[in-house]
């Protein structure tokens, strides 16, 4: 059974069985995080499209891999981690096995909870989740939104499921496409920036490994300062920017090349693509 009000804020892993349906890269992150947090492997189920993928998950994590209908039948929390374009076929396959009190957690980018509500028994609680790949090192940012029939207890359980992967935040579902653009895809923007800065270091005469070490540690230090200082990024940037110095010369070039405008346009494009995924599903 899904959690009642008395369960809110408490993860009872001896009572809940979680199935990760479609355990690709993002589903695997979920499995690995739960296991690192002490979740019993016997309370986890996984499904995969290819037998060799299922065998690899079974060998690496010790979890049972089964088919979709069996996993949905046996679990009381079903995490749907398939690609958005595969969600319709999956729900058609498993809907007869879903009682109205089974909690569905969607990790499908772009798909609203209404997509699931239209294809599952009336009243099925659905919680929409967007996390990101730093879950691999327990530093994810996960945004959680309730569907029409999800209660506070359901949200609390989902927060407990994802807390081992990093931080969680509750947002209205209307903001999820923006979350997808900002933090869901966000790690790629930082990797692109770091890649460009490493190349710049090489251009300036540094060995590649030296340039990498300098930039990676600088990125880590700047991120920790942003997180822990509570200061606005403008304040932190200004602290590095002396009058007529090297930093302001570089910032002026970034502004001249429209870096800020390019980021705004990029995030709008990512948000629009999330909306297209929902329309195409």
Protein Blocks (a to p, Z undefined) as FASTA:
>chain_A
ZZdfklgopacfklpccddehiafklmmmmmmmmmnopafklcccddfblklmmmmmmmn
opacddfklmmmmpmbdcdfbdfklmmmmmmmmmmmmcfkbccddfbehiafklmmmmmc
ehiacddddddfklmnopaccdddddfklcfklmmmmmmmmmmnmccddddfklmmmmmm
mmmmmmmmmmmmmmmmmmmmmmnopafklmmmmmmmmmmmmmmmmmmnopafklmmmmmm
cghilklmmmmmmmmnommmmmmmmmmmmmmmmmmmmmmZZ
